[in-house]
Structure formats: C-alpha cells, structure tokens
Amino acid sequence: MSSYPPPGQGGGPSYPPPPGGQPPWGYGAPGPTPGDNRATWALVIGIVSIVLTCCCGPLAIGGGIVAIVLAQQVRKQVEQYGGDASSATAAFWVGVAAVSLGALSMLTSIVFGVLDLWAF
C-alpha cells in the first residue's frame, strides 16, 4: 500500500506553475502588442500606392496587394485575441482603392496607347 494521500486530499499546499509556462486555463494569448506596427505599415503602403497610381500602375497594384495582405493578417489576429481593428480595416480599404486605381491607371494607359497607335 502507498504512503501517499489520494490526489486532492491533503499532501500539503498547492503551488502555481513555474514562470514562463502556459497561461492559466481560460486565459487567451495577448493581442497585438503596442510595438506591432503592421496595421500602420499597411496603411502607409496603401497610401503610397495610391500616390503611385499616377506614374506607375503595376507598383500601385503590388503595394495595394501588400497592404491588403498585411491588413488581413492584423484583422485575423485581432479577431482571435481581441483588440482594435480600425486601423487594419482602414488599411484594407486603402489597399483595395490602390489596387483599383492602379488597374484603372494601367487600363487607361493601354487604351490611350492603342488609340495613339491607331491614329497613325
């Protein structure tokens, strides 16, 4: 027969888990930290992409896609862990606008290029 008491009955005090371990049950991982600037970078890239639509449509489309991807990553993280997703949502829509304006800029350039060649 064992000299140890059954689990949960006596046996001395219970100690918390060591530091650095998993958080207690029921607590989620922390949300985006204040140093996580991905939403801000997505917004900046989207705005720069909109500015680039006047001179370079493909760069505007590429930058808009990068802004959309970064914004989606932040929105998923906020959805999972909680927090404020307003800047990520703004960055997403600015990225969509950059892609749309970049595509419109490229289409306009192609149409005017074809019309210019057709005129001769």
GUKOL-865816 format. One record per residue: residue number from 1; residue in three letters; z, y, x of N, C-alpha, C in turn. Coordinates in Angstrom, 3 decimals, padded with zeros to 6 digits. Layout:
BEGIN
  pos  code      n_c3      n_c2      n_c1     ca_c3     ca_c2     ca_c1      c_c3      c_c2      c_c1
  NUM   ala         Z         Y         X         Z         Y         X         Z         Y         X
...
This chain:
BEGIN
  pos  code      n_c3      n_c2      n_c1     ca_c3     ca_c2     ca_c1      c_c3      c_c2      c_c1
    1   met   000.000  -001.177   000.842   000.000   000.000   000.000   000.000   001.236   000.884
    2   ser  -000.720   002.278   000.443  -000.868   003.501   001.218   000.342   004.395   001.026
    3   ser   000.681   005.127   002.086   001.815   006.047   002.004   001.385   007.451   001.591
    4   tyr   000.086   007.645   001.364  -000.398   008.966   000.953  -000.285   009.107  -000.559
    5   pro   000.052   010.328  -001.050   000.113   010.514  -002.507  -001.303   010.557  -003.084
    6   pro  -001.458   010.262  -004.369  -002.775   010.334  -005.013  -003.311   011.774  -004.952
    7   pro  -004.642   011.935  -004.973  -005.223   013.284  -004.920  -004.735   014.158  -006.065
    8   gly  -004.404   015.402  -005.738  -003.966   016.358  -006.744  -002.499   016.268  -007.089
    9   gln  -001.758   015.340  -006.502  -000.334   015.191  -006.811   000.472   015.294  -005.525
   10   gly   000.983   016.458  -005.288   001.817   016.651  -004.109   000.990   016.671  -002.839
   11   gly   001.617   016.448  -001.748   000.917   016.380  -000.487   000.856   017.698   000.240
   12   gly   001.499   018.725  -000.224   001.517   019.986   000.498   000.574   021.018  -000.105
   13   pro   000.554   022.201   000.517  -000.264   023.288  -000.039  -001.755   023.050   000.183
   14   ser  -002.545   023.665  -000.674  -003.994   023.600  -000.544  -004.469   024.848   000.183
   15   tyr  -005.347   024.673   001.137  -005.832   025.797   001.933  -007.271   026.114   001.555
   16   pro  -007.665   027.413   001.683  -009.059   027.759   001.374  -009.991   027.208   002.434
   17   pro  -011.291   027.157   002.126  -012.249   026.651   003.116  -012.318   027.602   004.318
   18   pro  -012.759   027.113   005.443  -012.824   027.961   006.632  -013.832   029.099   006.444
   19   pro  -013.643   030.218   007.168  -014.585   031.327   007.029  -015.988   030.933   007.486
   20   gly  -016.975   031.545   006.866  -018.359   031.255   007.221  -018.929   030.087   006.453
   21   gly  -018.137   029.466   005.616  -018.624   028.340   004.823  -019.358   028.841   003.587
   22   gln  -019.588   027.935   002.666  -020.269   028.298   001.434  -019.346   029.156   000.578
   23   pro  -019.937   030.064  -000.235  -019.091   030.848  -001.135  -018.478   029.934  -002.187
   24   pro  -017.355   030.333  -002.772  -016.726   029.501  -003.805  -017.690   029.239  -004.957
   25   trp  -017.447   028.163  -005.672  -018.304   027.790  -006.779  -018.320   028.916  -007.808
   26   gly  -019.505   029.213  -008.331  -019.632   030.240  -009.345  -020.065   031.588  -008.797
   27   tyr  -020.042   031.737  -007.490  -020.461   032.999  -006.889  -021.835   032.803  -006.265
   28   gly  -022.770   033.678  -006.595  -024.111   033.577  -006.039  -024.182   034.251  -004.678
   29   ala  -025.298   034.068  -004.045  -025.524   034.749  -002.768  -025.715   036.239  -003.041
   30   pro  -025.442   037.068  -002.066  -025.587   038.511  -002.294  -027.038   038.906  -002.511
   31   gly  -027.247   039.994  -003.232  -028.585   040.514  -003.495  -029.137   041.230  -002.283
   32   pro  -030.185   042.013  -002.477  -030.774   042.731  -001.351  -029.737   043.641  -000.700
   33   thr  -029.686   043.614   000.585  -028.722   044.436   001.297  -029.242   045.860   001.427
   34   pro  -028.379   046.814   001.681  -028.847   048.185   001.836  -029.854   048.340   002.974
   35   gly  -029.837   047.467   003.960  -030.780   047.543   005.061  -032.127   046.902   004.755
   36   asp  -032.267   046.315   003.562  -033.523   045.666   003.182  -034.461   046.726   002.612
   37   asn  -035.429   047.142   003.418  -036.304   048.243   003.044  -037.687   047.786   002.594
   38   arg  -037.819   046.541   002.172  -039.142   046.051   001.797  -039.730   046.791   000.608
   39   ala  -038.907   047.157  -000.370  -039.426   047.897  -001.523  -039.911   049.284  -001.099
   40   thr  -039.171   049.925  -000.216  -039.579   051.242   000.280  -040.879   051.141   001.065
   41   trp  -040.970   050.110   001.919  -042.209   049.928   002.696  -043.390   049.618   001.785
   42   ala  -043.158   048.837   000.747  -044.238   048.538  -000.193  -044.716   049.816  -000.873
   43   leu  -043.780   050.681  -001.237  -044.141   051.942  -001.875  -044.918   052.838  -000.914
   44   val  -044.472   052.921   000.332  -045.165   053.744   001.336  -046.573   053.205   001.588
   45   ile  -046.699   051.896   001.748  -048.015   051.293   001.985  -048.932   051.529   000.798
   46   gly  -048.401   051.429  -000.420  -049.215   051.680  -001.609  -049.703   053.121  -001.680
   47   ile  -048.829   054.070  -001.355  -049.220   055.483  -001.395  -050.264   055.779  -000.326
   48   val  -050.057   055.262   000.883  -051.040   055.460   001.950  -052.376   054.827   001.559
   49   ser  -052.330   053.701   000.889  -053.561   053.040   000.446  -054.311   053.880  -000.576
   50   ile  -053.585   054.548  -001.455  -054.241   055.431  -002.426  -054.925   056.582  -001.693
   51   val  -054.272   057.113  -000.664  -054.892   058.194   000.117  -056.151   057.682   000.823
   52   leu  -056.128   056.426   001.275  -057.272   055.862   001.989  -058.477   055.559   001.097
   53   thr  -058.295   055.621  -000.223  -059.425   055.300  -001.100  -060.580   056.277  -000.931
   54   cys  -060.295   057.506  -000.512  -061.371   058.489  -000.396  -062.255   058.225   000.816
   55   cys  -061.751   057.508   001.823  -062.567   057.315   003.027  -062.838   055.854   003.360
   56   cys  -062.003   054.958   002.901  -062.185   053.558   003.297  -061.650   052.631   002.201
   57   gly  -062.535   052.194   001.327  -062.150   051.331   000.214  -061.547   049.998   000.615
   58   pro  -062.133   049.276   001.607  -061.550   047.981   001.976  -060.126   048.078   002.516
   59   leu  -059.830   049.125   003.293  -058.452   049.295   003.773  -057.506   049.599   002.620
   60   ala  -057.984   050.359   001.655  -057.164   050.670   000.490  -056.863   049.406  -000.313
   61   ile  -057.861   048.556  -000.460  -057.650   047.302  -001.191  -056.671   046.411  -000.436
   62   gly  -056.848   046.302   000.883  -055.934   045.480   001.690  -054.509   046.000   001.642
   63   gly  -054.336   047.308   001.774  -052.998   047.890   001.703  -052.376   047.723   000.332
   64   gly  -053.186   047.852  -000.710  -052.678   047.649  -002.058  -052.207   046.222  -002.284
   65   ile  -052.946   045.270  -001.732  -052.537   043.858  -001.862  -051.228   043.615  -001.117
   66   val  -051.090   044.195   000.071  -049.836   044.058   000.828  -048.677   044.658   000.034
   67   ala  -048.887   045.823  -000.572  -047.836   046.460  -001.372  -047.450   045.588  -002.572
   68   ile  -048.441   044.987  -003.211  -048.161   044.131  -004.365  -047.347   042.905  -003.943
   69   val  -047.734   042.281  -002.831  -047.029   041.077  -002.367  -045.591   041.413  -001.987
   70   leu  -045.387   042.491  -001.233  -044.019   042.881  -000.865  -043.175   043.199  -002.095
   71   ala  -043.765   043.926  -003.039  -043.026   044.286  -004.252  -042.654   043.042  -005.058
   72   gln  -043.553   042.077  -005.137  -043.249   040.842  -005.872  -042.112   040.068  -005.199
   73   gln  -042.103   040.040  -003.871  -041.021   039.352  -003.159  -039.674   039.999  -003.475
   74   val  -039.631   041.320  -003.457  -038.377   042.019  -003.746  -037.982   041.814  -005.207
   75   arg  -038.948   041.861  -006.120  -038.627   041.651  -007.534  -038.074   040.256  -007.790
   76   lys  -038.608   039.244  -007.117  -038.071   037.892  -007.268  -036.648   037.806  -006.725
   77   gln  -036.405   038.444  -005.587  -035.071   038.423  -005.007  -034.073   039.137  -005.918
   78   val  -034.470   040.260  -006.487  -033.588   040.991  -007.393  -033.352   040.184  -008.661
   79   glu  -034.387   039.521  -009.163  -034.241   038.692  -010.362  -033.280   037.532  -010.111
   80   gln  -033.331   036.976  -008.908  -032.498   035.833  -008.586  -031.047   036.233  -008.322
   81   tyr  -030.836   037.317  -007.590  -029.487   037.673  -007.155  -028.918   038.914  -007.832
   82   gly  -029.729   039.617  -008.588  -029.263   040.830  -009.245  -029.507   042.060  -008.388
   83   gly  -029.475   043.200  -009.016  -029.686   044.450  -008.308  -030.672   045.326  -009.050
   84   asp  -031.112   046.387  -008.388  -032.017   047.362  -008.991  -033.437   047.116  -008.496
   85   ala  -034.353   046.902  -009.418  -035.737   046.600  -009.057  -036.680   047.756  -009.348
   86   ser  -036.144   048.961  -009.568  -037.003   050.074  -009.972  -037.992   050.469  -008.881
   87   ser  -037.558   050.530  -007.631  -038.492   050.915  -006.570  -039.518   049.803  -006.319
   88   ala  -039.124   048.554  -006.494  -040.074   047.452  -006.337  -041.104   047.471  -007.457
   89   thr  -040.681   047.798  -008.668  -041.617   047.891  -009.786  -042.589   049.050  -009.572
   90   ala  -042.074   050.182  -009.094  -042.946   051.324  -008.801  -043.944   050.965  -007.702
   91   ala  -043.476   050.276  -006.670  -044.366   049.875  -005.570  -045.439   048.915  -006.067
   92   phe  -045.075   048.023  -006.972  -046.049   047.092  -007.536  -047.176   047.850  -008.231
   93   trp  -046.821   048.801  -009.092  -047.849   049.523  -009.846  -048.644   050.481  -008.970
   94   val  -048.028   051.032  -007.937  -048.779   051.862  -006.989  -049.776   050.986  -006.235
   95   gly  -049.365   049.757  -005.884  -050.284   048.820  -005.236  -051.446   048.446  -006.136
   96   val  -051.168   048.229  -007.420  -052.235   047.930  -008.381  -053.206   049.104  -008.475
   97   ala  -052.665   050.315  -008.496  -053.520   051.501  -008.544  -054.362   051.612  -007.283
   98   ala  -053.776   051.303  -006.129  -054.525   051.372  -004.866  -055.673   050.372  -004.855
   99   val  -055.425   049.150  -005.314  -056.487   048.139  -005.371  -057.583   048.584  -006.341
  100   ser  -057.182   049.100  -007.482  -058.171   049.540  -008.487  -059.011   050.702  -007.966
  101   leu  -058.350   051.699  -007.398  -059.084   052.853  -006.880  -059.946   052.481  -005.677
  102   gly  -059.452   051.565  -004.836  -060.252   051.106  -003.704  -061.503   050.377  -004.156
  103   ala  -061.356   049.535  -005.182  -062.523   048.819  -005.719  -063.496   049.795  -006.365
  104   leu  -062.975   050.784  -007.084  -063.836   051.783  -007.698  -064.562   052.606  -006.635
  105   ser  -063.858   052.934  -005.554  -064.472   053.681  -004.453  -065.600   052.875  -003.801
  106   met  -065.355   051.598  -003.570  -066.393   050.752  -002.973  -067.591   050.609  -003.908
  107   leu  -067.321   050.419  -005.186  -068.408   050.281  -006.159  -069.244   051.560  -006.224
  108   thr  -068.574   052.698  -006.220  -069.290   053.970  -006.237  -070.149   054.136  -004.990
  109   ser  -069.611   053.770  -003.845  -070.381   053.870  -002.597  -071.613   052.971  -002.639
  110   ile  -071.454   051.775  -003.165  -072.580   050.837  -003.245  -073.649   051.374  -004.202
  111   val  -073.216   051.868  -005.362  -074.178   052.379  -006.348  -074.943   053.563  -005.781
  112   phe  -074.240   054.511  -005.164  -074.927   055.681  -004.608  -075.793   055.296  -003.416
  113   gly  -075.384   054.302  -002.647  -076.212   053.826  -001.546  -077.503   053.212  -002.055
  114   val  -077.431   052.436  -003.106  -078.616   051.814  -003.684  -079.523   052.891  -004.295
  115   leu  -078.938   053.837  -005.009  -079.724   054.915  -005.611  -080.403   055.771  -004.542
  116   asp  -079.714   055.977  -003.425  -080.285   056.753  -002.334  -081.476   056.023  -001.712
  117   leu  -081.349   054.711  -001.546  -082.469   053.928  -001.002  -083.622   053.848  -001.998
  118   trp  -083.301   053.787  -003.267  -084.323   053.667  -004.303  -085.120   054.960  -004.435
  119   ala  -084.496   056.103  -004.102  -085.163   057.399  -004.243  -086.307   057.543  -003.249
  120   phe  -086.278   056.830  -002.151  -087.345   056.966  -001.154  -088.425   056.013  -001.471
